[in-house]
Amino acid sequence: MAAFVAILICSNLIGAAKIADIGGFEFGAGVLFFPLSYVLGDVLTEVYGYARTRRVVWAGFAAIIFMAGMSWVVVALPPAQGWLGQGSYEQIFGQTPRIVFASITAFWLGEFANAFVMARMKIITKGKHLWSRTIGSTVVGQGIDSLIFYPIAFLGIWPTDLVLTIMLSNFALKLGWEILLTPVTYKIVGWLKRAEHEDFYDDDTNFTPFSLDR
């Protein structure tokens, strides 16, 4: 959970609004690290089940809101006379309410969709073919995340073709990350199942997001 929350905060605070260009391929800089939260979400759901993952997602949701609130307060504080960093500070940490709303909405919907698909596919596949669950849940979760975040955050600010380009390229990179990290996911899941003697199936789980029950 600590790693999950740390990745969320860093991705939103550091990489959300920067567009990178490598060899003519444009993408949102945060995409290099944000998909790790989905990998962790897959591991949590596979080993411990949807209900425990739900609690971690809510912890991440609360952390993002706290981060946004803290950024707003610190940026809004009047600077001391002679301190010349206010402009740079506002540019780096002064996220607009629109971006914050887009971020928390996309995260909440995407993560819960990812966990739900992961848990349901585990039952359907009877615990086999872990790769199909990690990739399938990522297609749904990251797809929802990308479809929500970039249009809400930047449509009308960036050119429409740039929004579409970044949205599609980010989705492709997120999915690519998931596929590349599949062997790592297998190793972590296998180690945790052996160490924890846990392999949860959500046969009787209430999949509502609005609960913290285990």
C-alpha positions as CSV (number, residue, x, y, z in Angstrom):
1,M,0.0,0.0,0.0
2,A,2.9,2.4,0.8
3,A,4.4,1.8,-2.6
4,F,1.0,2.1,-4.3
5,V,0.4,5.5,-2.7
6,A,3.9,6.8,-3.3
7,I,3.7,6.0,-7.0
8,L,0.3,7.7,-7.3
9,I,1.5,10.9,-5.5
10,C,4.7,11.2,-7.5
11,S,3.0,10.4,-10.8
12,N,0.3,13.1,-10.2
13,L,2.7,15.7,-8.7
14,I,5.7,15.3,-11.0
15,G,4.6,13.9,-14.3
16,A,0.9,14.7,-15.0
17,A,1.2,17.8,-17.2
18,K,4.5,17.4,-18.9
19,I,4.6,16.3,-22.5
20,A,7.8,14.4,-23.5
21,D,9.0,13.8,-27.0
22,I,11.4,11.0,-27.8
23,G,12.2,10.6,-31.4
24,G,9.0,12.3,-32.5
25,F,6.8,10.1,-30.2
26,E,4.9,12.3,-27.8
27,F,3.5,11.1,-24.5
28,G,2.7,12.3,-21.0
29,A,5.8,12.0,-18.8
30,G,3.9,10.5,-15.8
31,V,3.1,7.4,-17.9
32,L,6.6,6.1,-17.3
33,F,5.8,5.4,-13.7
34,F,2.0,5.5,-13.2
35,P,1.4,2.0,-14.7
36,L,3.3,0.6,-11.8
37,S,0.3,1.3,-9.6
38,Y,-1.8,-0.9,-11.8
39,V,0.8,-3.7,-11.5
40,L,0.6,-3.4,-7.7
41,G,-3.2,-3.3,-7.9
42,D,-3.1,-6.6,-9.9
43,V,-0.8,-8.2,-7.4
44,L,-3.0,-7.1,-4.5
45,T,-6.2,-8.4,-6.1
46,E,-4.7,-11.6,-7.3
47,V,-3.3,-12.5,-3.8
48,Y,-5.6,-10.8,-1.3
49,G,-8.8,-10.2,-3.2
50,Y,-11.0,-7.3,-4.3
51,A,-12.0,-6.2,-0.8
52,R,-8.5,-5.6,0.4
53,T,-7.5,-3.9,-2.9
54,R,-10.6,-1.6,-2.4
55,R,-9.2,-0.4,0.9
56,V,-5.8,0.4,-0.8
57,V,-7.5,2.3,-3.6
58,W,-9.4,4.4,-1.1
59,A,-6.1,5.1,0.7
60,G,-4.6,6.2,-2.6
61,F,-7.7,8.4,-3.3
62,A,-7.4,10.1,0.1
63,A,-3.6,10.6,-0.5
64,I,-4.2,12.3,-3.9
65,I,-6.8,14.6,-2.3
66,F,-4.5,15.5,0.5
67,M,-1.7,16.2,-1.9
68,A,-3.9,18.5,-3.9
69,G,-5.1,20.3,-0.8
70,M,-1.5,20.7,0.6
71,S,-0.3,22.0,-2.8
72,W,-3.1,24.6,-2.9
73,V,-2.4,25.8,0.7
74,V,1.3,26.0,0.3
75,V,1.1,27.8,-3.1
76,A,-1.5,30.2,-1.8
77,L,0.5,31.2,1.3
78,P,2.0,34.8,0.8
79,P,5.7,34.5,0.1
80,A,8.2,36.2,2.4
81,Q,9.6,39.5,1.2
82,G,12.7,38.9,-0.9
83,W,11.9,35.3,-1.7
84,L,11.9,35.0,-5.5
85,G,10.7,31.5,-6.0
86,Q,6.9,32.1,-5.9
87,G,6.4,32.1,-9.7
88,S,8.4,28.9,-10.2
89,Y,6.6,27.3,-7.3
90,E,3.2,28.1,-8.7
91,Q,4.2,26.8,-12.1
92,I,5.3,23.5,-10.7
93,F,2.9,22.8,-7.8
94,G,-0.1,25.0,-8.7
95,Q,-2.2,22.4,-10.3
96,T,-5.5,23.7,-11.6
97,P,-8.8,22.4,-10.1
98,R,-9.6,20.9,-13.5
99,I,-6.5,18.7,-13.6
100,V,-7.0,17.7,-9.9
101,F,-10.6,16.7,-10.7
102,A,-9.6,14.8,-13.8
103,S,-6.9,13.0,-11.9
104,I,-8.9,11.8,-9.0
105,T,-11.9,10.9,-11.2
106,A,-9.8,8.9,-13.7
107,F,-7.8,7.2,-10.9
108,W,-10.9,6.2,-8.9
109,L,-12.8,4.8,-11.8
110,G,-9.8,3.2,-13.5
111,E,-8.5,1.4,-10.4
112,F,-11.8,0.0,-9.4
113,A,-12.5,-1.2,-12.9
114,N,-9.1,-2.8,-13.0
115,A,-9.6,-4.6,-9.7
116,F,-13.2,-5.8,-10.6
117,V,-12.1,-7.2,-13.9
118,M,-9.1,-8.9,-12.3
119,A,-11.2,-10.5,-9.6
120,R,-14.0,-11.7,-11.9
121,M,-11.5,-13.1,-14.5
122,K,-9.8,-15.1,-11.8
123,I,-13.1,-16.9,-11.1
124,I,-13.8,-17.4,-14.8
125,T,-10.3,-18.7,-15.5
126,K,-10.3,-20.8,-12.2
127,G,-7.0,-19.2,-11.2
128,K,-5.2,-20.1,-14.4
129,H,-3.6,-17.9,-17.1
130,L,-2.6,-15.0,-14.8
131,W,-1.3,-13.1,-17.8
132,S,-4.8,-12.9,-19.3
133,R,-6.1,-11.3,-16.1
134,T,-3.3,-8.8,-15.7
135,I,-3.4,-7.7,-19.3
136,G,-7.2,-7.8,-19.7
137,S,-7.8,-5.8,-16.5
138,T,-5.2,-3.3,-17.6
139,V,-7.0,-2.8,-21.0
140,V,-10.2,-1.9,-19.2
141,G,-8.7,0.0,-16.3
142,Q,-6.1,2.0,-18.1
143,G,-8.5,2.5,-21.0
144,I,-11.0,4.2,-18.7
145,D,-8.3,6.2,-17.0
146,S,-7.0,7.5,-20.3
147,L,-10.4,8.2,-21.7
148,I,-11.3,10.3,-18.7
149,F,-8.2,12.1,-17.6
150,Y,-6.9,13.8,-20.7
151,P,-10.2,15.1,-22.2
152,I,-11.3,16.4,-18.8
153,A,-7.9,17.9,-17.9
154,F,-6.8,19.4,-21.3
155,L,-9.5,19.4,-23.9
156,G,-9.9,23.1,-24.9
157,I,-6.5,23.9,-23.5
158,W,-4.4,21.8,-25.7
159,P,-5.2,21.3,-29.4
160,T,-7.7,18.5,-29.8
161,D,-5.4,16.5,-32.0
162,L,-2.7,16.7,-29.3
163,V,-5.2,15.5,-26.6
164,L,-6.1,12.5,-28.8
165,T,-2.5,11.8,-29.6
166,I,-1.4,11.8,-26.0
167,M,-4.4,9.8,-24.9
168,L,-3.8,7.1,-27.4
169,S,0.0,7.0,-26.9
170,N,-0.3,6.9,-23.2
171,F,-2.7,4.0,-23.3
172,A,-0.4,2.1,-25.6
173,L,2.6,2.8,-23.3
174,K,0.6,1.7,-20.2
175,L,-0.5,-1.5,-21.9
176,G,3.1,-2.1,-23.1
177,W,4.4,-1.6,-19.6
178,E,1.9,-4.2,-18.3
179,I,3.0,-6.7,-20.9
180,L,6.7,-6.2,-20.3
181,L,6.3,-6.5,-16.5
182,T,4.2,-9.6,-16.7
183,P,7.2,-11.9,-15.8
184,V,7.9,-9.7,-12.8
185,T,4.2,-9.8,-11.8
186,Y,4.3,-13.6,-11.9
187,K,7.3,-13.7,-9.6
188,I,5.9,-11.3,-7.1
189,V,2.5,-13.1,-7.0
190,G,4.1,-16.5,-6.7
191,W,6.3,-15.3,-3.8
192,L,3.5,-13.6,-2.0
193,K,1.2,-16.6,-2.3
194,R,3.9,-18.9,-0.8
195,A,4.9,-16.5,1.9
196,E,1.4,-15.5,2.9
197,H,-0.3,-18.8,2.3
198,E,-3.0,-16.7,0.6
199,D,-4.8,-17.1,-2.8
200,F,-8.1,-15.4,-2.5
201,Y,-11.1,-16.0,-4.8
202,D,-13.9,-13.4,-4.8
203,D,-16.8,-15.9,-5.0
204,D,-19.0,-14.1,-2.5
205,T,-17.5,-10.6,-2.6
206,N,-19.7,-7.5,-2.7
207,F,-18.1,-5.5,-5.4
208,T,-19.4,-2.1,-4.5
209,P,-16.6,0.4,-4.3
210,F,-18.4,2.2,-1.4
211,S,-17.3,-0.1,1.4
212,L,-14.2,-0.7,3.5
213,D,-15.2,-4.1,4.7
214,R,-12.9,-7.1,4.1
